[in-house]
Amino acid sequence: MSESRYLGRPVRRLEDERYLRGRAIFTDDIALPGALYLALVRSPYPHAEITNVDWSPAARVPGFVTALSGRDLADWLAPFPVPPQSAGVRLQRRYPLAVDRVRFVGEGVVAVVATSRSAAEDAAAEVLVEYRELPAVIDPEAALAPDAPRLHPDWPDNEAFRWDLSFGDVDTALRSADAIIELRLVNQRVYAAFLEPRAAAATVDPAHGQLTVWASTQTPHTLRAGIASVLGIPEHSIRIVTPDVGGAFGAKGGLYPEYVLVAALAWRLQRPIRWTESRTESVHATNHGRDQQQFVRAAFRRDGTLLALDVHLLSNLGAWNASPTRPTAVLTGLAIAGPYRVPNLRLSLRCVVTNTTPQAAYRGAGRPEASYLLERLMDAGASRLGLDPVVIRQRNLLHPEDFPHRSPTGVPYDSGNYPAVLAEALRRFDYAGARREQARLRSAGRLIGIGIAAFCELSGPGWESATVRAHPDGTVTVLSGIAPSGQGHTTMLAQVVGEVLQLPLERIRVVTGDTAAIQQGIGTFGSRSTALGGSAAYLAARDVLEKALHIASHLLEVAPEDLEYRDGRFSVRGSPDRTLSWQQIARLAYVMEGPPGGIAPGLEATRFFNPGRRNVPFGVHLAMVEVDPETGLVTILRYLAVDDSGRLVNPLLAEGQIHGSVAQGIGQALYEGIVYSENGQLLTQNFLEYAVPRAAQVPSIETAHLETPSPINPLGVKGIGEAGTTAAPPAIVNAVLDALQPLGVHHLDMPLTPERVWRAIQLAEERVVVR
């Protein structure tokens, strides 16, 4: 890893030229001559029985081909498969369309197929569906009540999953505490708001019995397995192709009903089918994120030392558990100790179903919720004990000598120097100077606040695969199981393989997102692509180089260990005139007689890399904000992110990941929130009602990195893609509450919209007047 050629270099993204020139191909751009179009009739009710479906009026629309109800589909399709990783989750029977009842507004009821998109939409508008409305439950607490409406009649209640854990003696710690802090926190429901809505297209090759599906997905192999299970056909008969993906953020993972529908209809009709959702459809039917209520009691000593956590989590899964494994709130539970020493812990997690859109992964998937709880708790504890927010964190952070560390939830932490990152963040922010400036501005009547968030993540789940194939002309193809959606993975993989093989990056081609070409893979989510996908590619490239050294050693009549390989040339140590080029070796690997020495022909290797546990990146983010007391508007004056994500393969890509994730974290903190009416109607249906931050609302983000290499992968890397969504919400909320502290405002739930902040200011002023 020393004297790096590419690793650690800020190489500009190799994939950007075609994007900038308009040559990218998204799912909706796939040319399918003669394709039919799918439109869906969606439920207007949050909960109702389907009593009758009449699509005869739709048949009169020019271009109409056919329509199918959920009951029609259930006669020839299997329900969605239950993955083995979902142990402990109550079983559910979900089909691509609602069969007997609808469970949320926007759930698909009837599939309509026509010869054009407009014809399909017109025909869908003519379908008559009769419903018998049922009582709905929207609030997860209400869903736990014994008399709550049951979403799934075969369940005894609405609880889909529960997990209880105890570590140490919480009750004794609470009794001996100098201070007990109690908080009720809400991580609001959010929407991923990607630029490209979900889309899928499918066609069938009847001569070979091959079903090809193009889909905007993060997990092509998982999608293939799901479609095969539902259709009852072999996986080798299905090819999933993931073209360019215009953002995903976790919400394009797993198995979506519409993708299964497109595949099933193409298979049944033996015609190409395509579907692209509208933005309103997307907000209604794309899995939402977060939606977690948190109740915490914490015991502290007078000096700020944390003695115990007693945590109750309530997660709203929506109508279905849409996660491909256990609910994302499990990750909140696993990460609940964060970067701190927690000697005693009691955890209670409940996941319930309600008549809302299914909830699953969104950038961070459970870890941001844990970070929010801990960082709001640390500030509340500091306020109660009269400590600076930095001091209470310094008191409780894990230290280098604590590693390797196992959290009270059983999660092993790989490496880290948390105090060093905190110290670097304070230095770069000039924390003492910032506090002095805050005091000066406050004396002038301005509401200025400073917030801090220290966090760690649990990143890189599972395993990943890569094949590195050298062609006879010396060029190289990398086939990776990851599935990029804008992160720059082509550049990263080329850098990793180019580092090992010491070849120009333009001679390395990267292929992802095609199950016909790529060995089994897992996909892109959970900040796993570089740590796992990059490591698999690194190991495969090492294997290729090792074989190339053996071929060269036979030609040069020396032992492989007597060879040097540098800049694409093999040479004998001490005899620099005896050399062979990489191209020569690659060509000899494929000659008809086979390589010299009886070595097997070919020059490629496949590696499946599984570290057996997650890596744990760490960071400290600081924000300074100003609150306008007249309007409640929050302006971010400064934002600093200092992260330790292990070794950085490409600092430029890391910078982009921080910028994008912080922007989304700002969105959750200040602007975004899915809102339902009391009777289950979605009130935030599009970008007129669901606010995402604009460019002018995102400050210039200062970044810095410290590198504590991870010992569990050969690159020493850790995840970075979800750092901002994990750190920004608590950092900004802490900053706003710090600004409002002189007014006596100590708590606000996200999003901190101008109206919500203004109302809090008005209530605080009214309390002062009353006194």
ROMARLUM-705811 format. One line per 2 residues: number of its first residue (from 0); for each residue x negated, y, z of C-alpha. Coordinates in pm, 1 decimal. Each point is the difference from the previous one (the first is absolute). Example, Ala and Ser with C-alpha at 12.3 -4.5 7.8 and 13.67 -1.06 7.14 Angstrom:
0) -1230.0:-450.0:780.0; -137.0:344.0:-66.0
This chain:
0) 0.0:0.0:0.0; -311.0:225.4:16.6
2) -101.5:220.0:-293.4; 353.2:-8.1:-125.3
4) 68.4:47.2:-368.8; 374.8:55.8:28.8
6) 121.0:-77.9:351.3; 49.0:312.2:205.0
8) -13.0:219.7:-311.3; 282.6:245.5:-85.4
10) 59.7:-149.0:-345.4; 281.9:172.9:-187.4
12) 300.6:-219.8:-69.2; -42.6:-210.5:-311.8
14) 375.3:-35.4:-52.1; 85.3:368.7:-16.2
16) -70.2:82.3:-362.6; 292.4:-198.9:-134.4
18) 228.9:152.9:262.6; -110.6:348.4:-94.5
20) 44.8:-77.2:-369.2; 347.0:-147.4:50.7
22) -105.7:-353.5:-84.7; 118.2:-163.9:318.5
24) 274.3:-258.5:-40.6; 260.3:-31.9:273.4
26) 271.2:-262.8:13.7; 254.8:226.7:-166.1
28) -245.6:49.4:-291.1; -12.6:-371.2:-89.0
30) 129.5:-47.9:-354.4; 260.0:-277.9:-16.3
32) 180.7:2.5:-336.1; 363.0:-95.6:34.3
34) -5.2:25.0:378.5; 323.1:14.5:194.9
36) 39.7:238.6:292.0; 111.6:-76.8:352.2
38) 209.6:234.8:211.3; 134.3:-73.4:344.5
40) 331.9:69.0:162.8; -95.6:91.1:355.0
42) 205.4:1.6:314.1; 153.4:329.5:112.5
44) 62.4:-151.3:344.7; -247.6:-81.4:276.1
46) 196.2:-311.0:97.9; 286.2:-166.6:-183.8
48) 128.9:-328.7:-133.9; 10.5:-34.9:-378.1
50) 353.7:-111.3:-76.9; 7.5:25.6:-379.2
52) -221.0:89.1:-295.7; 152.4:89.9:-337.1
54) -243.0:91.5:-273.2; 244.7:-33.2:-288.3
56) 18.0:382.3:-43.6; -378.9:2.8:-36.4
58) 22.3:-251.1:-284.4; 169.7:267.4:-212.3
60) -302.9:229.0:16.4; -196.8:-12.2:-328.2
62) -322.6:-190.2:51.1; 122.5:-203.8:299.1
64) -147.4:-352.1:9.6; 89.4:-159.2:332.1
66) 48.5:52.9:371.2; -64.2:-220.5:300.0
68) 107.5:24.3:361.4; -188.0:-126.2:301.6
70) 229.3:-299.8:16.8; -84.4:-83.6:-363.3
72) -372.0:14.3:77.7; 27.7:-206.0:317.6
74) 136.3:-289.6:-207.0; -331.5:-41.4:-184.0
76) -266.1:180.7:202.8; -152.9:-90.0:334.2
78) -16.7:256.8:279.3; -321.1:189.5:60.2
80) -272.2:-227.9:139.1; -101.4:11.2:364.3
82) -378.6:41.9:18.6; -188.1:-211.0:254.4
84) -148.8:315.8:156.9; 344.8:111.1:120.0
86) 11.7:-242.7:292.4; 233.2:117.0:270.8
88) 210.4:217.9:-229.4; 366.1:-99.9:-12.0
90) 84.4:-167.6:-329.9; 198.4:196.3:-257.4
92) 151.5:-92.9:-336.7; -56.7:284.4:-241.6
94) 76.8:-8.1:-371.3; -84.4:254.7:-271.9
96) 358.3:134.0:26.6; 238.4:14.2:292.5
98) 209.4:-317.8:-1.8; 292.7:38.4:239.1
100) -72.2:327.2:179.0; -208.7:311.8:-37.3
102) -219.4:111.7:286.5; -128.9:344.5:-98.7
104) 86.1:284.7:-233.6; -186.4:-68.0:-322.8
106) -10.9:-378.4:22.3; 41.9:-161.2:-341.9
108) 341.0:-156.6:-65.5; 29.5:-53.3:-376.8
110) -268.6:-26.5:-268.6; 101.6:149.1:-334.4
112) -198.9:-68.0:-317.2; 33.6:204.8:-319.1
114) -192.2:87.4:-313.1; -116.1:339.8:124.8
116) -61.9:169.7:330.5; 285.1:242.6:-49.3
118) 238.9:-279.0:-100.9; -95.0:-201.8:307.7
120) 57.1:298.9:226.5; 332.0:83.5:-168.2
122) 117.1:-359.1:27.4; -104.3:-21.5:364.6
124) 212.6:306.3:70.3; 304.0:-190.3:-133.5
126) -37.0:-306.9:221.4; 274.6:-24.2:260.8
128) -99.5:-137.3:337.9; 248.9:-36.5:282.7
130) -126.3:8.8:357.1; 139.6:-51.3:346.2
132) -192.6:242.9:212.0; -153.6:-134.4:321.5
134) -128.6:182.4:307.8; -360.2:110.8:-49.1
136) -284.5:51.3:243.0; -277.7:244.8:-82.2
138) -179.1:55.1:328.8; -232.2:-285.3:109.3
140) 86.2:44.3:367.8; 369.2:-28.4:-81.0
142) -74.6:-308.7:-210.6; -120.3:-180.4:312.5
144) 331.2:50.1:182.0; 196.5:-323.8:52.6
146) 302.2:139.8:-185.1; -199.5:145.9:-292.3
148) 113.2:-95.2:-352.4; -194.9:-306.4:-119.3
150) -183.6:45.6:-326.0; -55.1:-372.7:-44.5
152) 303.5:-199.8:120.7; -206.4:-312.9:65.2
154) -224.8:187.4:245.5; 102.3:25.8:366.0
156) -110.1:366.0:6.7; -193.7:255.3:-207.1
158) -342.9:-78.8:140.5; -227.4:-130.1:-276.7
160) -321.9:-34.2:195.5; -134.9:48.3:350.8
162) -342.7:-13.1:153.5; -96.8:33.5:366.2
164) -357.6:14.5:119.9; -160.1:55.5:337.3
166) -365.4:61.3:82.8; -125.1:71.6:350.6
168) 219.1:133.0:280.8; 195.3:301.9:-122.0
170) 224.1:33.4:306.0; -292.8:21.3:242.6
172) -168.6:258.8:-222.7; 317.6:208.4:-9.2
174) 28.2:-11.3:379.5; -359.7:112.1:48.3
176) 4.4:276.3:-262.3; -56.7:367.4:78.3
178) 227.9:93.4:-289.9; 260.4:-186.5:-204.5
180) 83.5:141.9:-342.5; 325.4:-99.9:-169.3
182) 76.1:82.4:-361.4; 270.4:-80.4:-252.2
184) -131.4:44.0:-352.6; 146.6:-43.1:-346.6
186) -180.1:-85.6:-320.0; 261.2:105.9:-249.4
188) 101.7:-195.5:-308.0; -188.5:113.1:-311.9
190) -9.8:-67.6:-374.3; -322.5:-69.5:-192.6
192) 75.0:267.4:-265.6; -233.7:-142.6:-264.4
194) -9.6:181.3:-335.1; 90.9:-310.3:-201.9
196) 328.2:-159.9:108.8; 18.1:-377.6:14.9
198) 31.4:-170.9:-336.3; -4.1:-347.4:-150.2
200) 26.7:-159.9:-341.7; 4.1:-363.3:-108.5
202) -2.4:-212.3:-311.0; 0.1:-372.4:-75.5
204) -210.7:-193.9:-247.6; 235.7:-290.7:-75.6
206) -264.7:-192.2:-192.7; -217.6:-35.3:308.9
208) 260.0:46.9:272.7; -191.1:302.0:127.0
210) 167.2:279.7:197.0; -202.0:322.6:4.7
212) 93.0:270.5:247.8; -148.2:347.8:10.3
214) 54.4:170.0:332.7; -116.3:298.5:198.4
216) -121.2:-205.6:293.5; -285.0:-23.4:248.4
218) 17.6:-379.3:28.3; 29.6:-172.7:-340.7
220) -74.3:-352.7:121.6; 248.5:31.7:285.7
222) 259.3:123.9:-247.9; -68.5:-297.7:-227.4
224) 48.2:-242.5:287.8; 325.6:167.0:104.9
226) 147.8:0.0:-349.9; -99.8:-364.2:-49.1
228) 168.9:-95.9:325.0; 324.3:183.2:-76.7
230) 20.8:-120.9:-360.5; -117.1:-351.8:82.3
232) -268.3:-7.2:-269.6; -374.3:-72.2:33.5
234) -232.1:289.1:76.6; -213.8:-89.0:-302.4
236) 301.7:83.9:-219.4; -2.0:359.1:127.4
238) -246.7:272.1:-81.5; 7.9:323.8:198.6
240) -170.9:301.7:-152.8; -48.5:316.3:201.8
242) -68.9:293.4:-231.2; -105.1:338.0:136.0
244) 186.4:76.2:321.1; 91.8:357.1:84.8
246) -33.3:-28.6:376.6; 119.4:-274.6:231.7
248) -98.1:70.5:364.5; 118.8:-339.1:122.9
250) 354.3:45.1:-127.7; -64.5:-190.0:-325.8
252) -107.3:-317.8:172.9; 195.6:-317.1:59.1
254) 301.0:-132.7:-188.2; 259.4:249.2:-123.5
256) 348.6:-108.4:-111.4; -17.1:201.0:-323.1
258) -325.9:-163.1:-107.4; 150.5:-344.1:54.8
260) 311.2:108.2:-190.6; -197.8:115.0:-301.9
262) -189.4:-329.4:-9.9; 309.1:-213.1:56.8
264) 206.8:175.7:-267.6; -279.4:-19.6:-255.5
266) -39.6:-371.7:75.9; 373.4:-66.4:-24.9
268) 77.5:215.1:-304.1; -328.3:-75.6:-176.7
270) -20.3:369.7:-81.5; -237.8:273.8:112.7
272) 140.1:198.3:294.9; -120.8:325.0:152.0
274) 93.2:217.3:297.3; -129.6:324.7:148.2
276) 160.7:154.9:303.9; 110.4:360.8:21.8
278) -131.3:213.7:283.9; 332.7:-17.8:183.8
280) 1.7:-378.9:-39.7; -354.1:-6.2:129.6
282) 82.4:190.3:317.9; 299.9:-226.1:60.6
284) -151.1:-339.4:-82.3; -378.9:15.5:29.9
286) -108.5:-127.8:339.6; -30.0:280.4:253.4
288) -282.4:28.3:251.4; -55.4:62.5:373.3
290) 334.8:39.4:190.0; -117.1:-96.7:343.7
292) 106.8:113.1:345.1; -263.7:-17.6:271.0
294) 32.4:4.6:377.0; -323.9:11.1:201.3
296) -97.6:24.8:365.2; -368.6:47.2:66.8
298) -196.1:-2.9:324.2; -297.0:238.7:37.3
300) -253.6:76.7:267.9; -48.1:362.9:94.9
302) -316.8:18.5:-212.1; 192.8:-109.3:-310.4
304) -94.2:-367.7:-2.1; 275.8:-208.8:-154.3
306) 105.3:-286.1:226.6; 295.2:-157.1:-180.0
308) 243.4:21.8:-287.8; 360.1:-117.2:17.5
310) 134.6:23.4:-354.7; 340.5:-74.2:-148.8
312) 34.4:18.9:-378.1; 325.8:-6.3:-192.2
314) -32.1:-40.7:-374.6; 284.4:56.5:-246.5
316) -46.1:-253.4:-280.4; 297.4:121.1:-198.0
318) 230.6:-260.3:-148.1; -270.4:-258.9:-76.0
320) -350.2:-85.4:113.3; -165.6:104.9:-324.9
322) -355.2:-57.2:119.8; -165.6:-299.9:-167.9
324) -115.1:-108.9:346.1; 105.1:102.4:349.1
326) 139.4:352.1:41.1; -247.8:286.1:-20.9
328) 71.4:91.2:363.9; -203.7:-306.5:97.1
330) -304.2:195.0:-116.3; 101.6:281.4:233.6
332) -5.8:-249.1:284.4; -335.3:-145.7:-103.7
334) -152.4:348.9:-25.7; 162.5:143.9:313.2
336) -327.5:28.3:194.4; -159.8:201.8:-278.5
338) -357.6:118.0:63.3; 39.6:-1.2:377.7
340) -72.0:-224.2:296.8; 337.2:-130.8:114.2
342) -49.7:-221.2:307.5; 369.1:-83.4:41.6
344) 269.5:-22.3:-265.8; 363.7:-102.5:-23.6
346) 157.8:2.2:-342.6; 357.8:-61.3:-104.7
348) 90.2:14.9:-369.3; 348.9:-29.9:-145.5
350) 75.1:7.1:-373.6; 366.3:41.5:-91.6
352) 203.0:17.6:-317.8; 230.1:292.4:-78.4
354) 207.6:117.7:-295.3; -285.0:197.5:-153.0
356) -250.9:-56.1:-280.4; -249.9:-273.9:85.4
358) -315.9:122.1:170.3; -344.5:-140.3:-73.1
360) -354.8:120.2:-58.9; -90.8:362.5:-56.8
362) -361.3:121.4:0.4; -132.0:-117.9:334.8
364) 285.9:-243.8:65.3; 27.1:-7.5:377.4
366) -338.1:142.2:92.8; 100.7:368.0:-36.3
368) 287.5:-66.0:240.2; -244.0:-138.4:258.6
370) -234.8:293.6:-46.7; 284.7:247.4:38.9
372) 106.9:-155.2:329.3; -352.5:-2.8:142.7
374) -100.6:347.8:-111.0; 320.4:163.3:118.1
376) -50.1:-187.5:327.2; -358.7:123.3:38.5
378) 107.9:361.6:-43.5; 289.1:-42.8:241.4
380) -234.9:-157.3:254.1; -252.4:279.4:-40.6
382) 270.4:261.6:53.0; 129.5:-169.6:316.0
384) -348.7:-44.9:147.1; -130.4:342.9:-98.2
386) -266.6:-143.8:-230.5; -114.6:106.7:-342.5
388) 137.8:-239.3:-264.9; -357.5:-82.1:-101.1
390) -100.5:-96.6:353.1; 275.9:-257.0:45.4
392) -100.5:-163.9:-326.0; -368.9:-1.4:92.6
394) 96.1:-168.5:325.6; 174.9:-291.4:-172.0
396) -167.7:-60.1:-337.0; -176.9:-327.9:-63.7
398) -380.0:28.5:-6.8; -256.3:-175.2:-223.7
400) -89.9:-240.5:279.9; 364.5:-115.7:6.9
402) -38.9:-162.0:-345.2; 85.7:-256.9:-110.9
404) 322.8:78.5:180.6; 328.0:-184.5:33.5
406) 304.3:215.6:68.1; 261.3:-107.1:257.5
408) 222.7:-104.1:-292.9; -267.9:-248.6:-107.4
410) -133.8:191.6:-301.3; -379.7:-12.9:-42.8
412) -172.1:331.6:-85.1; -311.5:-32.1:-215.2
414) -218.4:306.2:66.4; 5.3:369.3:79.0
416) -152.8:298.5:174.8; 313.3:189.6:92.8
418) -161.8:263.0:228.1; -242.5:95.3:-278.6
420) 285.2:61.4:-244.1; 184.3:207.6:257.5
422) -312.7:203.4:74.1; -58.5:60.8:-370.6
424) 359.7:111.7:-48.8; -23.3:241.5:292.8
426) -328.2:137.2:-134.4; 127.0:54.9:-350.9
428) 322.7:153.8:122.7; -189.0:211.0:254.7
430) 262.3:-103.2:248.2; -111.6:236.7:276.1
432) -9.1:287.5:-246.5; 340.5:-96.9:-135.7
434) 145.7:10.3:351.8; -149.1:346.7:52.4
436) 148.2:117.8:-330.4; 335.1:-149.4:101.6
438) -6.7:195.8:325.2; -84.5:320.9:-183.4
440) 284.1:-42.0:-248.4; 245.3:-103.3:272.8
442) -78.1:321.2:185.5; 108.6:179.8:-316.3
444) 335.5:-180.5:14.4; -65.6:-271.6:-259.1
446) 104.1:-363.3:59.1; -318.0:-193.5:-80.1
448) -49.2:-366.1:81.6; -278.5:-257.1:-25.2
450) 73.6:-371.1:-25.9; -221.1:-305.0:4.9
452) 57.1:-363.1:-89.9; -245.3:-284.1:56.3
454) 108.4:-319.3:-168.4; -107.1:-339.5:-117.9
456) 162.8:-222.6:-256.7; 30.9:-371.0:-57.9
458) -95.9:-27.4:-366.0; -77.5:-263.6:-258.3
460) 238.5:-287.9:71.4; -38.6:-340.3:-162.9
462) -234.8:-103.5:-279.2; -69.3:111.5:-354.4
464) -153.7:-140.3:-315.3; -221.0:105.2:-288.4
466) -156.6:-154.3:-307.3; -312.3:153.5:-153.6
468) -59.2:-117.6:-356.0; -306.2:86.9:-204.8
470) 63.4:-24.0:-374.7; -259.8:-117.2:-253.3
472) -82.1:359.9:-96.1; -76.7:89.9:360.2
474) 314.7:196.9:69.5; 194.6:-93.8:311.5
476) 366.4:-38.3:87.1; 122.5:17.7:357.7
478) 335.5:-166.5:65.7; 140.2:108.6:334.7
480) 306.9:-101.0:198.0; 56.1:353.5:127.5
482) 262.0:213.3:-176.5; -87.6:371.0:-12.8
484) 253.7:279.3:1.8; -223.9:302.3:-41.2
486) -275.5:-56.3:257.1; -291.8:-36.0:-244.0
488) -53.8:-373.6:37.0; -143.5:-37.7:-349.2
490) -280.0:235.2:98.6; -55.8:-169.0:335.1
492) -21.7:-350.7:-146.5; -231.7:113.7:-279.7
494) -227.3:163.3:258.1; -11.5:-313.0:215.2
496) -77.1:-234.7:-289.8; -229.8:254.1:-166.1
498) -196.2:21.5:324.0; -67.1:-373.3:2.0
500) -59.0:-49.1:-371.9; -169.9:339.9:-47.0
502) 186.8:70.5:-320.2; 140.6:327.0:-135.8
504) 360.7:41.9:111.9; 117.8:35.2:-359.0
506) -102.0:-362.8:-57.4; 235.5:-121.5:273.3
508) 372.0:-43.4:-65.2; 250.2:-45.1:282.8
510) 326.2:-191.2:-41.2; 275.7:1.5:261.3
512) 372.0:-63.8:14.8; 42.6:-290.1:-243.3
514) 80.7:-337.4:151.8; -77.0:-178.8:-328.8
516) -359.6:122.3:6.7; -76.5:28.4:367.7
518) -54.0:-272.1:253.9; 247.4:8.0:286.9
520) -15.1:326.9:191.6; 182.3:186.6:274.1
522) 20.9:360.9:-120.4; -47.1:353.4:125.0
524) 132.5:117.6:334.8; -124.7:35.2:356.0
526) -325.7:176.8:-96.7; -134.6:-336.2:-112.4
528) -121.4:44.5:-357.1; -362.1:100.8:51.4
530) -63.7:-205.1:314.2; 148.3:-317.7:-149.0
532) 21.7:47.0:-376.7; -332.2:181.8:-15.1
534) -166.4:-262.2:218.4; 133.3:-285.6:-214.7
536) -137.4:173.3:-310.7; -333.4:60.2:173.4
538) -36.0:-365.3:94.9; 104.5:-119.9:-345.5
540) -253.7:234.6:-160.7; -270.0:-134.6:232.9
542) 87.0:-352.9:-113.0; -25.2:105.3:-365.4
544) -337.6:163.2:59.6; -126.0:-309.0:182.4
546) 89.2:-220.7:-296.6; -160.4:248.7:-238.5
548) -318.8:-15.5:209.5; -3.7:-379.7:-30.9
550) 36.0:21.0:-379.0; -279.2:258.9:-17.9
552) -222.8:-206.0:229.2; 17.0:-298.3:-237.2
554) -88.3:216.6:-299.4; -287.1:170.9:180.4
556) -109.7:-325.2:167.1; -6.5:137.4:353.6
558) 210.5:-54.1:309.5; 304.2:227.3:34.7
560) -149.7:158.3:312.3; -301.4:111.4:-208.1
562) 223.4:217.6:-216.8; 99.3:361.0:41.3
564) 311.0:148.9:-154.0; 14.2:372.4:-49.2
566) 187.0:227.3:-241.6; 123.2:-287.3:-213.6
568) -334.3:-181.5:-35.2; -136.7:-319.7:154.3
570) -375.5:3.3:56.2; -257.7:-221.8:167.6
572) -146.2:149.8:314.6; -358.7:101.5:-69.8
574) 46.2:-44.9:-378.5; 210.6:296.2:-115.0
576) -60.6:-87.7:-366.7; 195.8:-324.8:38.6
578) 360.4:122.9:-16.3; 342.9:-87.8:-132.9
580) 296.2:229.1:-37.8; 344.2:-52.5:150.8
582) 141.0:-21.4:-352.9; -239.8:-281.8:-89.8
584) 99.8:-201.6:306.4; 370.8:60.4:-61.8
586) -35.4:-121.7:-359.0; -191.5:-311.2:106.7
588) 269.4:-85.3:253.6; 238.4:-68.3:-288.6
590) -214.7:-165.7:-268.9; 147.1:-318.9:-139.3
592) -273.1:-219.2:146.8; 51.4:153.7:340.6
594) -243.4:204.6:208.3; -350.9:-137.4:60.3
596) -65.2:-239.2:284.1; 335.0:-175.1:-30.9
598) 180.6:288.9:168.5; 374.8:1.4:-62.0
600) 105.7:236.8:-278.6; 165.0:329.8:72.2
602) -76.7:294.9:221.5; 289.6:75.1:228.7
604) 112.2:-51.6:356.9; 322.4:20.5:199.8
606) 9.8:85.1:367.5; 283.2:5.9:251.8
608) -106.3:215.8:293.1; 170.2:-36.0:337.0
610) -159.9:169.8:302.3; 249.8:-167.6:232.5
612) 101.9:325.9:167.2; 57.6:366.1:-70.3
614) -253.5:279.5:4.2; 70.3:299.1:224.4
616) -82.3:347.9:-133.4; 10.4:298.9:235.9
618) 38.2:373.4:-34.4; 64.5:329.7:172.6
620) 210.9:267.4:-170.3; 52.1:356.1:124.9
622) 254.3:257.1:-111.4; 55.2:366.9:75.1
624) 345.7:139.1:-72.5; 201.9:315.5:36.4
626) 371.7:8.7:76.1; 210.0:297.2:-113.8
628) 232.9:70.4:294.6; 249.6:178.3:-226.5
630) 47.5:-287.1:-246.4; -150.3:-308.9:163.7
632) -226.2:-47.1:-301.8; -318.8:-196.6:71.0
634) -311.7:100.1:-194.0; -305.9:-223.3:12.6
636) -299.5:230.3:34.9; -265.4:-269.1:3.9
638) -28.0:-377.9:-23.6; -310.9:-209.8:64.1
640) -29.7:-377.0:-48.0; -304.9:-186.5:128.5
642) 18.9:-371.3:-77.2; -206.6:-311.5:52.2
644) 101.7:-246.8:-268.5; -318.9:-196.8:0.7
646) -227.2:34.4:-302.2; 150.6:209.1:-278.5
648) -22.2:-155.4:-345.0; 100.7:328.8:-163.4
650) 26.1:317.2:211.8; 197.1:173.5:-274.9
652) 270.2:-265.5:5.9; 1.6:6.3:380.8
654) 51.8:375.3:-10.3; 298.4:-45.3:-230.1
656) 153.6:-258.8:230.1; -30.9:234.9:297.7
658) 150.0:291.9:-190.4; 296.7:-202.1:-124.6
660) 74.6:-172.8:327.8; -27.2:321.9:202.1
662) 244.8:164.7:-240.9; 247.1:-281.2:61.4
664) -62.0:21.7:374.9; 77.0:371.4:-16.3
666) 320.9:-90.5:-180.6; 115.0:-224.1:282.0
668) -103.9:247.4:269.0; 166.7:307.5:-145.6
670) 240.0:-68.2:-285.7; 113.8:-352.7:-79.7
672) 281.4:-205.4:144.4; 271.2:-231.0:-129.9
674) 330.6:105.1:152.2; 323.3:-200.2:19.4
676) 340.2:126.7:101.6; 170.3:-167.1:295.0
678) 202.2:-215.3:-239.0; -306.5:-119.3:-194.6
680) -9.3:229.7:-301.5; -348.0:102.1:-111.1
682) -27.4:379.4:20.3; -351.8:30.6:-144.0
684) 53.6:-141.2:-346.8; -261.9:176.1:-214.9
686) -276.5:257.7:7.3; 251.1:280.2:45.3
688) 80.2:-145.9:341.6; -310.1:-204.1:85.2
690) -288.8:244.6:41.9; -357.8:-101.1:-77.5
692) -288.7:243.9:48.6; -95.7:218.5:-293.4
694) -358.0:84.6:-87.6; 22.3:335.7:175.7
696) 105.2:-173.4:322.3; -305.2:-226.5:11.4
698) -310.3:179.2:130.9; -355.8:-46.0:-116.0
700) -98.0:-318.3:182.0; -346.9:-12.2:150.1
702) -150.2:-347.9:16.1; -302.4:-173.4:143.7
704) -101.3:-362.0:44.1; -206.3:-201.6:242.3
706) -85.3:-355.3:-97.2; 11.5:-290.9:243.2
708) -27.8:-301.2:-231.7; 245.2:-282.0:49.3
710) -171.1:-331.1:74.8; 283.4:-207.5:-146.8
712) -53.5:67.4:-371.5; -314.4:18.2:-216.2
714) 56.6:362.3:-99.5; 41.9:121.1:357.0
716) 310.3:194.8:-102.1; 328.3:69.4:178.1
718) 333.0:134.9:-121.4; 62.4:368.6:-61.2
720) 316.7:35.1:-207.2; 239.6:44.7:293.1
722) -209.4:220.4:229.8; 192.1:319.9:-72.0
724) 347.7:-143.4:45.8; -120.4:-147.2:329.4
726) -171.1:311.8:137.8; 174.6:301.9:-151.6
728) 347.0:-34.7:158.8; -121.1:-6.0:363.1
730) -274.5:256.7:-65.7; 247.8:245.9:-148.2
732) 279.8:-64.6:249.3; -247.5:38.9:285.4
734) -116.1:327.7:-154.1; 354.2:135.4:-35.3
736) 89.6:-92.7:356.4; -324.3:158.2:116.9
738) 107.8:318.5:-177.4; 343.2:-14.1:166.3
740) -132.9:-94.9:343.5; 3.7:361.4:131.2
742) 374.5:5.8:-75.9; 61.3:-318.1:200.8
744) 66.9:-225.2:-301.7; -159.5:-337.8:71.8
746) 170.8:-239.9:-238.6; 137.6:-3.3:-354.0
748) 71.9:-290.9:-230.0; -125.7:-8.7:-356.0
750) 46.5:149.6:-248.4; -81.6:339.7:149.7
752) 207.0:191.1:-252.5; 32.8:377.0:37.3
754) 358.2:-40.8:122.2; -95.8:-257.4:266.1
756) -290.4:211.2:125.6; 205.3:321.5:-7.5
758) 278.3:-159.4:203.2; -251.0:-117.7:258.3
760) -137.9:351.6:26.3; 350.2:144.2:42.8
762) 85.0:-250.5:273.4; -325.5:78.3:179.2
764) 74.0:372.2:-11.2; 353.2:-59.2:127.1
766) -139.7:-192.1:297.4; -227.0:291.9:80.1
768) 293.2:245.5:-16.0; 214.2:-221.0:224.1
770) -276.0:-18.2:259.1
